[in-house]
Amino acid sequence: SHAGLIKEGEDYFSKMKRVYHIEPAIEHYGCMVDLYGRSGKLEKAYNFICQMPIPPTAIVWRTLLGACSSHGNIELAEQVKQKLNELDPNNSGDLVLLSNVYATAGKWKDVASIRKSMIVQRIKKTTGWSLVEVGKDMYKFTAGEKKKRINIEAHEKLKEVILRLRDEAGYAPEVASALYDVEEEEKENQVSKHSEKLALAFALARLPKGATNIRIVKNLRICRDCHTVMKLTSSV
């Protein structure tokens, strides 16, 4: 799914039952939804879910909602959120994803409506965190945190990384989903504090020379700007 090899993915999925006599589980159906979603085939993903022989879980619908957020499909995102309301109505991550779809499209009244609804229902946004292994130790970073020494080090290194990406790769922060009522500079500051960026910067600062692999684990879906930073960092 990450490589976008749709035909190959469909062939393997088809062969599970037809050739190997393996009944696909919910995880396999989820992989197909992810495959279609990453490739921008959102309607195909939606129809695939509707035709599943087993009831789709919230995770399956959530995978499609994430794809709708990435590709900016408002109408389908709203339909998917309705499905999620039947399974997991108060999930803060789903509300944030839908809010991001609206924000990217400039529908700030809808963004404000979702945030107001979360406040009224006392639904708190899940704090993002990321884990990265450096040497034999695991380090945890939380979005925006600066108090710990490692966070200060990560923020300083991240400034260097962002400057280099701007100069060498033409990087420009994706700020469409940041708060609409703040200045552009503050929007860039918001997206720069995401935990996966801090984990990446810390690893770059601490890993020995010649090290080529950085593995980061996080609890929330990665945003488009962080995905861009990861991709550009690996190429410069």
N, CA, C and O of each residue as an XYZ file, in Angstrom:
944
protein
N       0.829     -1.210      0.000
C       0.000      0.000      0.000
C       0.862      1.258      0.000
O       0.499      2.257     -0.621
N       2.013      1.218      0.699
C       2.881      2.392      0.770
C       3.527      2.688     -0.578
O       3.860      3.839     -0.863
N       3.708      1.666     -1.410
C       4.318      1.858     -2.724
C       3.283      2.195     -3.790
O       3.646      2.538     -4.915
N       2.005      2.101     -3.453
C       0.956      2.438     -4.412
C       0.788      1.422     -5.524
O       0.298      1.766     -6.599
N       1.184      0.177     -5.294
C       1.093     -0.870     -6.317
C      -0.294     -1.514     -6.260
O      -0.475     -2.584     -5.679
N      -1.263     -0.841     -6.873
C      -2.662     -1.267     -6.772
C      -2.895     -2.632     -7.403
O      -3.478     -3.517     -6.777
N      -2.442     -2.804     -8.642
C      -2.679     -4.068     -9.352
C      -2.076     -5.240     -8.586
O      -2.712     -6.282     -8.429
N      -0.849     -5.061     -8.111
C      -0.195     -6.126     -7.360
C      -0.956     -6.436     -6.065
O      -1.127     -7.598     -5.696
N      -1.407     -5.382     -5.387
C      -2.162     -5.567     -4.153
C      -3.463     -6.307     -4.390
O      -3.826     -7.199     -3.624
N      -4.170     -5.935     -5.459
C      -5.425     -6.609     -5.795
C      -5.189     -8.082     -6.130
O      -5.972     -8.950     -5.744
N      -4.098     -8.352     -6.852
C      -3.786     -9.738     -7.228
C      -3.517    -10.599     -5.996
O      -4.033    -11.711     -5.883
N      -2.708    -10.080     -5.078
C      -2.390    -10.836     -3.866
C      -3.641    -11.074     -3.023
O      -3.838    -12.156     -2.471
N      -4.485    -10.039     -2.935
C      -5.714    -10.169     -2.142
C      -6.626    -11.226     -2.753
O      -7.218    -12.036     -2.039
N      -6.735    -11.212     -4.086
C      -7.583    -12.174     -4.787
C      -7.063    -13.600     -4.628
O      -7.843    -14.541     -4.477
N      -5.738    -13.752     -4.662
C      -5.135    -15.086     -4.574
C      -5.284    -15.711     -3.185
O      -5.227    -16.932     -3.045
N      -5.473    -14.883     -2.167
C      -5.595    -15.425     -0.811
C      -6.657    -16.522     -0.754
O      -6.412    -17.615     -0.243
N      -7.832    -16.213     -1.284
C      -8.943    -17.168     -1.217
C      -8.939    -18.128     -2.407
O      -9.184    -19.326     -2.266
N      -8.653    -17.560     -3.587
C      -8.754    -18.348     -4.820
C      -7.646    -19.386     -4.955
O      -7.895    -20.508     -5.396
N      -6.424    -19.017     -4.580
C      -5.276    -19.912     -4.765
C      -4.858    -20.594     -3.461
O      -4.620    -21.801     -3.422
N      -4.775    -19.786     -2.390
C      -4.238    -20.326     -1.134
C      -5.319    -20.748     -0.136
O      -5.017    -21.275      0.935
N      -6.578    -20.509     -0.500
C      -7.719    -20.915      0.337
C      -7.642    -20.321      1.745
O      -7.964    -20.971      2.740
N      -7.209    -19.077      1.787
C      -7.143    -18.339      3.049
C      -8.262    -17.300      3.054
O      -8.343    -16.461      2.158
N      -9.109    -17.362      4.054
C     -10.201    -16.390      4.164
C      -9.634    -15.061      4.669
O      -9.071    -15.018      5.763
N      -9.769    -13.973      3.895
C      -9.235    -12.676      4.334
C      -9.858    -12.228      5.654
O     -11.070    -12.323      5.844
N      -9.027    -11.748      6.548
C      -9.484    -11.217      7.833
C      -9.679     -9.710      7.715
O      -9.371     -9.115      6.682
N     -10.188     -9.102      8.771
C     -10.466     -7.661      8.740
C      -9.200     -6.861      8.457
O      -9.261     -5.801      7.834
N      -8.039     -7.371      8.918
C      -6.776     -6.671      8.675
C      -6.436     -6.626      7.189
O      -5.889     -5.635      6.706
N      -6.758     -7.693      6.463
C      -6.477     -7.727      5.029
C      -7.377     -6.746      4.281
O      -6.932     -6.062      3.359
N      -8.642     -6.685      4.686
C      -9.547     -5.710      4.073
C      -9.067     -4.287      4.367
O      -9.142     -3.405      3.512
N      -8.576     -4.082      5.584
C      -8.045     -2.768      5.944
C      -6.861     -2.374      5.088
O      -6.714     -1.209      4.721
N      -6.010     -3.349      4.766
C      -4.853     -3.074      3.902
C      -5.298     -2.638      2.512
O      -4.688     -1.753      1.913
N      -6.355     -3.254      1.999
C      -6.858     -2.872      0.680
C      -7.436     -1.458      0.700
O      -7.237     -0.688     -0.239
N      -8.147     -1.123      1.766
C      -8.681      0.240      1.898
C      -7.534      1.243      1.949
O      -7.600      2.305      1.330
N      -6.490      0.902      2.687
C      -5.313      1.761      2.772
C      -4.650      1.904      1.411
O      -4.215      2.996      1.045
N      -4.570      0.809      0.658
C      -3.978      0.824     -0.682
C      -4.732      1.776     -1.600
O      -4.122      2.614     -2.264
N      -6.049      1.652     -1.640
C      -6.852      2.538     -2.482
C      -6.775      3.984     -1.989
O      -6.674      4.917     -2.786
N      -6.823      4.156     -0.678
C      -6.801      5.505     -0.111
C      -5.520      6.244     -0.406
O      -5.554      7.410     -0.801
N      -4.383      5.585     -0.220
C      -3.091      6.224     -0.486
C      -2.937      6.593     -1.958
O      -2.245      7.552     -2.300
N      -3.594      5.814     -2.829
C      -3.496      6.056     -4.269
C      -4.520      7.068     -4.761
O      -4.575      7.374     -5.953
N      -5.331      7.587     -3.845
C      -6.321      8.595     -4.225
C      -7.608      8.027     -4.779
O      -8.475      8.785     -5.215
N      -7.758      6.715     -4.775
C      -8.975      6.081     -5.289
C      -9.983      5.939     -4.138
O     -10.277      4.839     -3.669
N     -10.490      7.080     -3.712
C     -11.313      7.122     -2.505
C     -12.689      6.492     -2.701
O     -13.180      5.787     -1.819
N     -13.312      6.743     -3.850
C     -14.628      6.150     -4.108
C     -14.526      4.631     -4.196
O     -15.410      3.907     -3.738
N     -13.437      4.166     -4.788
C     -13.224      2.722     -4.886
C     -13.052      2.125     -3.496
O     -13.557      1.040     -3.209
N     -12.337      2.842     -2.640
C     -12.147      2.383     -1.264
C     -13.482      2.326     -0.530
O     -13.756      1.376      0.203
N     -14.316      3.357     -0.735
C     -15.628      3.415     -0.072
C     -16.508      2.250     -0.524
O     -17.133      1.580      0.298
N     -16.552      2.014     -1.834
C     -17.368      0.921     -2.365
C     -16.843     -0.436     -1.892
O     -17.614     -1.358     -1.625
N     -15.521     -0.538     -1.795
C     -14.910     -1.782     -1.314
C     -15.374     -2.086      0.109
O     -15.700     -3.228      0.434
N     -15.400     -1.056      0.952
C     -15.848     -1.246      2.341
C     -17.315     -1.664      2.381
O     -17.697     -2.566      3.127
N     -18.129     -0.996      1.569
C     -19.570     -1.285      1.565
C     -19.872     -2.709      1.097
O     -20.907     -3.275      1.449
N     -18.967     -3.285      0.305
C     -19.184     -4.631     -0.230
C     -18.470     -5.718      0.575
O     -18.499     -6.889      0.194
N     -17.837     -5.344      1.675
C     -17.136     -6.336      2.498
C     -18.118     -7.371      3.048
O     -19.221     -7.012      3.462
N     -17.735     -8.638      3.059
C     -18.626     -9.681      3.591
C     -18.664     -9.721      5.117
O     -19.489    -10.420      5.704
N     -17.770     -8.969      5.755
C     -17.765     -8.877      7.218
C     -17.945     -7.412      7.605
O     -17.547     -6.524      6.851
N     -18.538     -7.147      8.766
C     -18.785     -5.754      9.162
C     -17.473     -4.966      9.293
O     -16.552     -5.413      9.976
N     -17.384     -3.808      8.649
C     -16.171     -2.987      8.781
C     -16.050     -2.411     10.185
O     -17.045     -2.010     10.789
N     -14.854     -2.374     10.686
C     -14.606     -1.812     12.015
C     -14.368     -0.309     11.912
O     -14.239      0.239     10.817
N     -14.312      0.337     13.053
C     -14.013      1.770     13.079
C     -12.636      2.043     12.479
O     -12.428      3.078     11.846
N     -11.704      1.126     12.674
C     -10.349      1.314     12.141
C     -10.369      1.347     10.618
O      -9.648      2.134     10.004
N     -11.190      0.498     10.007
C     -11.290      0.473      8.544
C     -11.845      1.794      8.030
O     -11.297      2.380      7.097
N     -12.936      2.266      8.638
C     -13.506      3.549      8.228
C     -12.532      4.692      8.509
O     -12.435      5.645      7.736
N     -11.820      4.583      9.618
C     -10.863      5.634     10.001
C      -9.715      5.724      8.989
O      -9.195      6.808      8.724
N      -9.336      4.598      8.439
C      -8.296      4.578      7.407
C      -8.739      5.389      6.200
O      -7.957      6.151      5.630
N      -9.997      5.220      5.815
C     -10.522      5.979      4.680
C     -10.668      7.454      5.029
O     -10.416      8.314      4.185
N     -11.069      7.758      6.255
C     -11.185      9.158      6.672
C      -9.825      9.847      6.590
O      -9.732     11.002      6.174
N      -8.778      9.137      6.988
C      -7.434      9.694      6.889
C      -7.057      9.977      5.448
O      -6.419     10.988      5.156
N      -7.450      9.088      4.544
C      -7.173      9.296      3.120
C      -7.959     10.488      2.582
O      -7.448     11.260      1.769
N      -9.205     10.636      3.038
C     -10.012     11.799      2.635
C      -9.351     13.090      3.093
O      -9.371     14.094      2.381
N      -8.765     13.058      4.287
C      -8.060     14.226      4.805
C      -6.840     14.539      3.952
O      -6.579     15.700      3.637
N      -6.091     13.502      3.575
C      -4.881     13.696      2.775
C      -5.198     14.245      1.394
O      -4.443     15.049      0.848
N      -6.326     13.803      0.829
C      -6.668     14.192     -0.542
C      -7.716     15.304     -0.607
O      -8.105     15.729     -1.695
N      -8.172     15.773      0.551
C      -9.077     16.916      0.581
C     -10.472     16.658      0.042
O     -11.079     17.553     -0.546
N     -10.994     15.451      0.228
C     -12.333     15.116     -0.256
C     -13.347     15.346      0.868
O     -13.555     14.480      1.717
N     -13.971     16.521      0.860
C     -14.880     16.906      1.944
C     -16.139     16.052      1.971
O     -16.529     15.539      3.019
N     -16.775     15.903      0.805
C     -18.060     15.198      0.747
C     -17.938     13.768      1.262
O     -18.761     13.319      2.059
N     -16.910     13.054      0.807
C     -16.743     11.673      1.240
C     -16.327     11.605      2.708
O     -16.738     10.699      3.432
N     -15.514     12.562      3.144
C     -15.093     12.603      4.552
C     -16.311     12.713      5.468
O     -16.359     12.076      6.520
N     -17.294     13.521      5.070
C     -18.508     13.674      5.875
C     -19.308     12.369      5.918
O     -19.857     12.008      6.959
N     -19.373     11.666      4.782
C     -20.083     10.380      4.750
C     -19.401      9.358      5.660
O     -20.057      8.629      6.404
N     -18.066      9.323      5.581
C     -17.305      8.373      6.394
C     -17.465      8.690      7.877
O     -17.584      7.784      8.702
N     -17.466      9.977      8.212
C     -17.635     10.368      9.619
C     -18.996      9.920     10.140
O     -19.118      9.554     11.309
N     -20.020      9.942      9.291
C     -21.336      9.455      9.700
C     -21.282      7.967     10.050
O     -21.914      7.519     11.006
N     -20.518      7.212      9.262
C     -20.343      5.785      9.558
C     -19.620      5.600     10.894
O     -19.972      4.728     11.688
N     -18.610      6.432     11.127
C     -17.852      6.342     12.375
C     -18.695      6.746     13.579
O     -18.488      6.246     14.684
N     -19.647      7.654     13.360
C     -20.531      8.072     14.454
C     -21.334      6.892     15.004
O     -21.705      6.876     16.178
N     -21.596      5.908     14.147
C     -22.352      4.732     14.568
C     -21.490      3.768     15.388
O     -22.006      2.968     16.169
N     -20.165      3.857     15.200
C     -19.253      2.902     15.844
C     -18.461      3.503     16.994
O     -18.262      2.861     18.026
N     -18.010      4.743     16.810
C     -17.143      5.378     17.814
C     -17.346      6.897     17.747
O     -16.460      7.618     17.288
N     -18.499      7.382     18.200
C     -18.895      8.775     17.963
C     -18.024      9.839     18.611
O     -17.950     10.957     18.102
N     -17.369      9.529     19.708
C     -16.629     10.565     20.445
C     -15.113     10.445     20.312
O     -14.370     10.886     21.189
N     -14.664      9.850     19.216
C     -13.223      9.717     19.004
C     -12.644     11.062     18.572
O     -13.009     11.590     17.521
N     -11.752     11.607     19.374
C     -11.207     12.938     19.094
C     -10.397     12.965     17.805
O     -10.392     13.968     17.091
N      -9.708     11.858     17.504
C      -8.896     11.809     16.290
C      -9.728     11.953     15.031
O      -9.301     12.600     14.074
N     -10.930     11.349     15.022
C     -11.814     11.458     13.861
C     -12.276     12.900     13.668
O     -12.325     13.406     12.547
N     -12.610     13.546     14.767
C     -13.057     14.939     14.692
C     -11.933     15.851     14.200
O     -12.175     16.786     13.437
N     -10.716     15.577     14.638
C      -9.571     16.377     14.193
C      -9.323     16.166     12.704
O      -9.045     17.125     11.983
N      -9.421     14.922     12.233
C      -9.230     14.649     10.808
C     -10.259     15.390      9.961
O      -9.915     15.998      8.947
N     -11.533     15.337     10.384
C     -12.578     16.045      9.644
C     -12.337     17.545      9.697
O     -12.539     18.247      8.706
N     -11.907     18.035     10.847
C     -11.578     19.453     10.989
C     -10.464     19.851     10.032
O     -10.502     20.934      9.448
N      -9.471     18.979      9.868
C      -8.365     19.260      8.953
C      -8.826     19.324      7.504
O      -8.322     20.128      6.720
N      -9.793     18.470      7.149
C     -10.351     18.506      5.793
C     -10.999     19.866      5.541
O     -10.786     20.486      4.499
N     -11.796     20.318      6.515
C     -12.448     21.624      6.387
C     -11.421     22.754      6.336
O     -11.556     23.688      5.545
N     -10.398     22.663      7.182
C      -9.387     23.722      7.241
C      -8.637     23.842      5.926
O      -8.388     24.949      5.447
N      -8.276     22.704      5.339
C      -7.561     22.710      4.064
C      -8.400     23.359      2.971
O      -7.871     24.003      2.065
N      -9.719     23.181      3.069
C     -10.625     23.767      2.073
C     -11.024     25.197      2.428
O     -11.773     25.832      1.686
N     -10.531     25.709      3.558
C     -10.854     27.072      3.969
C     -12.246     27.229      4.548
O     -12.769     28.342      4.602
N     -12.859     26.132      4.984
C     -14.213     26.189      5.564
C     -14.102     26.373      7.078
O     -14.338     25.451      7.859
N     -13.735     27.592      7.460
C     -13.398     27.861      8.861
C     -14.602     27.824      9.797
O     -14.449     27.550     10.988
N     -15.797     28.097      9.275
C     -16.993     28.001     10.115
C     -17.221     26.557     10.554
O     -17.621     26.295     11.688
N     -16.961     25.631      9.640
C     -17.115     24.217      9.979
C     -16.033     23.773     10.962
O     -16.285     22.962     11.853
N     -14.820     24.317     10.786
C     -13.736     24.019     11.730
C     -14.124     24.482     13.129
O     -13.988     23.743     14.105
N     -14.612     25.726     13.209
C     -15.010     26.296     14.499
C     -16.154     25.503     15.121
O     -16.204     25.319     16.337
N     -17.074     25.035     14.276
C     -18.216     24.264     14.766
C     -17.758     22.952     15.411
O     -18.267     22.557     16.461
N     -16.797     22.284     14.774
C     -16.280     21.023     15.329
C     -15.579     21.271     16.654
O     -15.776     20.531     17.617
N     -14.757     22.317     16.699
C     -14.014     22.608     17.931
C     -14.959     23.006     19.070
O     -14.733     22.652     20.227
N     -16.010     23.741     18.731
C     -16.993     24.116     19.741
C     -17.712     22.875     20.257
O     -17.956     22.734     21.455
N     -18.046     21.975     19.328
C     -18.722     20.733     19.704
C     -17.854     19.893     20.635
O     -18.358     19.290     21.583
N     -16.545     19.855     20.365
C     -15.628     19.094     21.217
C     -15.573     19.681     22.626
O     -15.487     18.952     23.613
N     -15.625     21.014     22.700
C     -15.596     21.677     24.010
C     -16.878     21.381     24.788
O     -16.841     21.057     25.975
N     -18.021     21.502     24.088
C     -19.317     21.271     24.730
C     -19.425     19.832     25.236
O     -19.923     19.586     26.334
N     -18.950     18.882     24.419
C     -19.041     17.468     24.789
C     -17.864     17.002     25.646
O     -17.772     15.838     26.036
N     -16.963     17.958     25.927
C     -15.770     17.671     26.739
C     -14.923     16.557     26.134
O     -14.417     15.682     26.836
N     -14.786     16.614     24.828
C     -13.931     15.662     24.117
C     -12.560     16.303     23.953
O     -12.425     17.314     23.263
N     -11.563     15.733     24.570
C     -10.224     16.306     24.518
C      -9.421     15.708     23.369
O      -9.460     14.503     23.122
N      -8.698     16.573     22.678
C      -7.825     16.122     21.602
C      -6.674     15.307     22.189
O      -6.027     15.730     23.147
N      -6.430     14.143     21.608
C      -5.344     13.287     22.078
C      -3.998     13.945     21.813
O      -3.727     14.387     20.696
N      -3.162     14.010     22.832
C      -1.835     14.601     22.673
C      -0.950     13.678     21.851
O      -0.857     12.480     22.120
N      -0.302     14.251     20.848
C       0.566     13.453     19.994
C       1.917     13.202     20.636
O       2.511     14.106     21.225
N       2.402     11.967     20.522
C       3.744     11.660     21.004
C       4.432     10.735     20.020
O       3.784     10.015     19.261
N       5.756     10.764     20.045
C       6.556      9.907     19.167
C       7.707      9.298     19.945
O       8.277      9.932     20.833
N       8.042      8.064     19.605
C       9.179      7.363     20.198
C      10.248      7.160     19.136
O       9.942      6.818     17.994
N      11.502      7.373     19.516
C      12.610      7.116     18.593
C      13.723      6.418     19.358
O      14.001      6.749     20.511
N      14.354      5.456     18.711
C      15.454      4.723     19.338
C      16.784      5.312     18.899
O      17.052      5.435     17.704
N      17.604      5.670     19.856
C      18.952      6.170     19.588
C      19.906      5.357     20.450
O      19.816      5.378     21.677
N      20.818      4.641     19.804
C      21.660      3.727     20.551
C      20.811      2.591     21.083
O      20.127      1.913     20.317
N      20.847      2.382     22.369
C      20.020      1.342     22.984
C      18.901      1.936     23.832
O      18.236      1.229     24.589
N      18.707      3.239     23.693
C      17.702      3.928     24.502
C      16.534      4.410     23.650
O      16.700      4.754     22.480
N      15.343      4.430     24.262
C      14.152      4.966     23.612
C      13.850      6.338     24.195
O      13.887      6.524     25.412
N      13.551      7.296     23.329
C      13.243      8.657     23.758
C      11.837      9.012     23.287
O      11.453      8.736     22.151
N      11.079      9.632     24.194
C       9.700     10.005     23.884
C       9.571     11.519     23.784
O      10.055     12.259     24.641
N       8.907     11.962     22.717
C       8.683     13.389     22.510
C       7.190     13.664     22.406
O       6.444     12.913     21.778
N       6.772     14.749     23.030
C       5.381     15.180     22.998
C       5.291     16.503     22.257
O       6.167     17.357     22.394
N       4.241     16.674     21.478
C       4.088     17.876     20.663
C       4.204     19.144     21.497
O       3.482     19.318     22.479
N       5.119     20.029     21.103
C       5.256     21.333     21.733
C       6.027     21.372     23.026
O       6.316     22.461     23.522
N       6.380     20.221     23.605
C       7.056     20.206     24.902
C       8.495     20.717     24.781
O       9.222     20.342     23.861
N       8.893     21.577     25.722
C      10.236     22.162     25.672
C      10.999     22.057     26.991
O      12.167     22.442     27.052
N      10.378     21.554     28.029
C      10.979     21.622     29.365
C      12.210     20.724     29.510
O      13.203     21.142     30.106
N      12.164     19.517     28.986
C      13.270     18.586     29.156
C      14.466     18.989     28.296
O      14.322     19.643     27.263
N      15.641     18.583     28.748
C      16.865     18.922     28.021
C      16.854     18.345     26.605
O      17.296     18.996     25.659
N      16.341     17.107     26.467
C      16.322     16.497     25.141
C      15.382     17.243     24.200
O      15.617     17.289     22.992
N      14.314     17.830     24.752
C      13.398     18.605     23.922
C      14.054     19.884     23.429
O      13.874     20.278     22.277
N      14.811     20.526     24.299
C      15.533     21.740     23.908
C      16.521     21.406     22.795
O      16.631     22.130     21.806
N      17.234     20.304     22.974
C      18.200     19.860     21.957
C      17.497     19.561     20.633
O      17.992     19.916     19.563
N      16.340     18.906     20.718
C      15.586     18.554     19.514
C      15.090     19.795     18.786
O      15.162     19.864     17.560
N      14.586     20.778     19.535
C      14.096     22.016     18.926
C      15.222     22.760     18.216
O      15.026     23.284     17.120
N      16.397     22.810     18.833
C      17.533     23.504     18.222
C      17.970     22.813     16.932
O      18.234     23.472     15.927
N      18.043     21.489     16.966
C      18.436     20.741     15.769
C      17.384     20.864     14.687
O      17.716     20.936     13.504
N      16.100     20.888     15.082
C      15.020     20.996     14.109
C      15.106     22.304     13.338
O      14.818     22.340     12.141
N      15.500     23.381     14.013
C      15.675     24.664     13.322
C      16.702     24.530     12.204
O      16.502     25.046     11.104
N      17.800     23.836     12.487
C      18.838     23.616     11.473
C      18.294     22.794     10.305
O      18.539     23.105      9.140
N      17.552     21.741     10.643
C      17.003     20.859      9.610
C      16.056     21.619      8.691
O      16.143     21.501      7.468
N      15.148     22.403      9.282
C      14.165     23.154      8.494
C      14.857     24.166      7.583
O      14.477     24.316      6.422
N      15.864     24.857      8.100
C      16.605     25.827      7.282
C      17.271     25.140      6.101
O      17.250     25.657      4.984
N      17.857     23.985      6.344
C      18.517     23.254      5.262
C      17.509     22.779      4.224
O      17.776     22.838      3.024
N      16.352     22.307      4.683
C      15.323     21.854      3.748
C      14.790     23.006      2.911
O      14.493     22.832      1.729
N      14.669     24.174      3.513
C      14.233     25.356      2.759
C      15.243     25.692      1.671
O      14.876     25.955      0.526
N      16.539     25.681      2.048
C      17.598     26.091      1.122
C      17.864     25.059      0.033
O      18.044     25.413     -1.132
N      17.890     23.778      0.412
C      18.325     22.744     -0.518
C      17.190     21.994     -1.211
O      17.385     21.414     -2.279
N      16.012     22.006     -0.605
C      14.919     21.214     -1.179
C      13.665     22.034     -1.467
O      12.658     21.490     -1.918
N      13.723     23.344     -1.207
C      12.570     24.196     -1.485
C      11.386     23.939     -0.584
O      10.242     24.172     -0.975
N      11.649     23.459      0.624
C      10.567     23.139      1.559
C       9.799     24.383      1.986
O      10.384     25.416      2.310
N       8.476     24.259      1.980
C       7.590     25.302      2.502
C       6.565     24.615      3.397
O       5.888     23.691      2.945
N       6.432     25.036      4.646
C       5.514     24.365      5.578
C       4.080     24.315      5.061
O       3.576     25.289      4.503
N       3.434     23.174      5.251
C       2.022     22.991      4.922
C       1.212     23.432      6.135
O       1.117     22.708      7.126
N       0.630     24.624      6.051
C      -0.026     25.202      7.227
C      -1.538     25.314      7.069
O      -2.199     25.970      7.874
N      -2.087     24.678      6.039
C      -3.521     24.841      5.762
C      -4.402     24.416      6.923
O      -5.461     25.003      7.147
N      -3.975     23.398      7.667
C      -4.825     22.897      8.750
C      -4.504     23.514     10.104
O      -5.092     23.128     11.115
N      -3.574     24.472     10.135
C      -3.267     25.151     11.394
C      -4.395     26.115     11.741
O      -5.251     26.401     10.905
N      -4.395     26.611     12.962
C      -5.451     27.526     13.399
C      -5.583     28.698     12.441
O      -4.580     29.267     12.009
N      -6.810     29.060     12.109
C      -7.039     30.073     11.093
C      -6.928     31.496     11.619
O      -6.806     32.435     10.833
N      -6.966     31.671     12.930
C      -7.024     33.021     13.483
C      -5.671     33.495     14.011
O      -5.608     34.333     14.911
N      -4.580     32.947     13.440
C      -3.247     33.375     13.845
C      -2.447     33.759     12.607
O      -2.814     33.414     11.484
N      -1.349     34.479     12.828
C      -0.512     34.920     11.727
C       0.195     33.734     11.073
O       0.338     32.668     11.671
N       0.640     33.951      9.808
C       1.296     32.885      9.046
C       2.523     32.340      9.768
O       2.763     31.133      9.773
N       3.295     33.232     10.376
C       4.501     32.803     11.085
C       4.151     31.879     12.248
O       4.862     30.910     12.514
N       3.057     32.183     12.936
C       2.632     31.351     14.061
C       2.112     29.999     13.568
O       2.281     28.984     14.245
N       1.482     29.984     12.392
C       1.032     28.714     11.819
C       2.223     27.797     11.561
O       2.178     26.604     11.858
N       3.298     28.377     10.998
C       4.506     27.595     10.747
C       5.089     27.092     12.061
O       5.611     25.979     12.135
N       4.998     27.916     13.087
C       5.512     27.531     14.400
C       4.712     26.360     14.971
O       5.271     25.477     15.622
N       3.396     26.361     14.721
C       2.539     25.276     15.210
C       2.941     23.932     14.610
O       3.129     22.956     15.337
N       3.072     23.879     13.286
C       3.375     22.595     12.645
C       4.803     22.145     12.920
O       5.110     20.959     12.806
N       5.681     23.080     13.282
C       7.073     22.708     13.554
C       7.235     22.013     14.903
O       8.286     21.435     15.181
N       6.203     22.066     15.741
C       6.299     21.482     17.082
C       5.780     20.048     17.156
O       5.746     19.462     18.238
N       5.381     19.485     16.038
C       4.848     18.127     16.060
C       5.904     17.141     16.545
O       7.088     17.275     16.233
N       5.460     16.155     17.308
C       6.390     15.264     18.012
C       7.299     14.472     17.084
O       8.454     14.219     17.425
N       6.792     14.071     15.903
C       7.629     13.275     15.009
C       8.786     14.083     14.426
O       9.855     13.541     14.147
N       8.559     15.393     14.244
C       9.655     16.254     13.785
C      10.729     16.358     14.864
O      11.923     16.323     14.567
N      10.298     16.484     16.113
C      11.253     16.574     17.220
C      12.041     15.273     17.358
O      13.250     15.294     17.588
N      11.351     14.144     17.215
C      12.026     12.849     17.299
C      13.049     12.701     16.181
O      14.159     12.216     16.405
N      12.674     13.118     14.985
C      13.588     13.061     13.842
C      14.819     13.919     14.086
O      15.948     13.471     13.885
N      14.596     15.153     14.521
C      15.708     16.078     14.750
C      16.642     15.559     15.837
O      17.863     15.653     15.708
N      16.072     15.015     16.900
C      16.895     14.491     17.990
C      17.754     13.327     17.508
O      18.933     13.228     17.849
N      17.151     12.450     16.714
C      17.902     11.313     16.180
C      19.035     11.785     15.278
O      20.139     11.244     15.329
N      18.767     12.788     14.456
C      19.807     13.328     13.574
C      20.953     13.926     14.379
O      22.114     13.853     13.975
N      20.616     14.520     15.525
C      21.640     15.140     16.368
C      22.470     14.109     17.120
O      23.649     14.338     17.392
N      21.863     12.978     17.456
C      22.525     12.011     18.333
C      23.095     10.772     17.625
O      24.016     10.141     18.144
N      22.569     10.424     16.466
C      23.029      9.199     15.816
C      24.478      9.326     15.358
O      24.901     10.405     14.945
N      25.244      8.238     15.427
C      26.640      8.287     14.985
C      26.754      8.535     13.486
O      25.832      8.239     12.725
N      27.877      9.073     13.077
C      28.107      9.376     11.671
C      28.035      8.086     10.858
O      28.567      7.053     11.265
N      27.383      8.158      9.723
C      27.259      6.979      8.874
C      25.985      6.189      9.095
O      25.638      5.341      8.274
N      25.275      6.450     10.193
C      24.004      5.760     10.454
C      22.973      6.191      9.420
O      22.860      7.376      9.108
N      22.229      5.242      8.895
C      21.301      5.548      7.802
C      19.834      5.343      8.150
O      18.962      5.836      7.435
N      19.544      4.634      9.222
C      18.149      4.319      9.550
C      17.674      5.014     10.820
O      18.339      4.974     11.855
N      16.520      5.648     10.719
C      15.855      6.235     11.878
C      14.437      5.673     11.919
O      13.687      5.805     10.952
N      14.075      5.055     13.024
C      12.734      4.479     13.153
C      11.953      5.226     14.227
O      12.374      5.320     15.380
N      10.818      5.749     13.819
C       9.976      6.535     14.723
C       8.604      5.873     14.829
O       8.007      5.497     13.820
N       8.118      5.737     16.049
C       6.778      5.200     16.296
C       5.946      6.299     16.933
O       6.411      6.976     17.851
N       4.701      6.486     16.449
C       3.858      7.531     17.041
C       2.442      7.029     17.244
O       2.040      6.016     16.672
N       1.691      7.750     18.064
C       0.349      7.292     18.434
C      -0.750      7.850     17.545
O      -1.881      7.367     17.589
N      -0.439      8.857     16.743
C      -1.442      9.465     15.875
C      -0.985      9.406     14.422
O       0.194      9.192     14.140
N      -1.920      9.597     13.515
C      -1.586      9.622     12.089
C      -0.689     10.817     11.781
O      -0.903     11.910     12.305
N       0.299     10.612     10.943
C       1.227     11.676     10.584
C       0.536     12.691      9.670
O      -0.234     12.312      8.787
N       0.809     13.971      9.880
C       0.193     15.014      9.054
C       0.981     15.174      7.754
O       2.089     14.653      7.625
N       0.406     15.893      6.800
C       1.048     16.045      5.494
C       2.378     16.771      5.582
O       3.330     16.418      4.886
N       2.447     17.792      6.442
C       3.689     18.548      6.548
C       4.804     17.679      7.117
O       5.931     17.717      6.622
N       4.504     16.902      8.144
C       5.523     16.024      8.730
C       5.959     14.963      7.727
O       7.135     14.605      7.669
N       5.014     14.461      6.938
C       5.347     13.477      5.905
C       6.315     14.090      4.901
O       7.274     13.445      4.476
N       6.057     15.341      4.525
C       6.941     16.028      3.580
C       8.334     16.207      4.160
O       9.333     15.984      3.476
N       8.397     16.611      5.425
C       9.696     16.808      6.085
C      10.483     15.504      6.127
O      11.682     15.496      5.851
N       9.819     14.400      6.470
C      10.497     13.100      6.508
C      11.043     12.734      5.132
O      12.179     12.277      5.004
N      10.226     12.940      4.113
C      10.620     12.567      2.753
C      11.800     13.408      2.267
O      12.751     12.881      1.690
N      11.733     14.711      2.503
C      12.809     15.592      2.053
C      14.097     15.347      2.832
O      15.191     15.390      2.268
N      13.960     15.088      4.133
C      15.146     14.839      4.959
C      15.900     13.609      4.474
O      17.130     13.581      4.500
N      15.174     12.604      4.037
C      15.821     11.373      3.570
C      16.532     11.557      2.238
O      17.339     10.719      1.836
N      16.228     12.665      1.549
C      16.815     12.866      0.218
C      17.939     13.892      0.180
O      18.642     13.994     -0.825
N      18.125     14.666      1.275
C      19.187     15.686      1.251
C      20.395     15.245      2.073
O      21.380     15.977      2.164
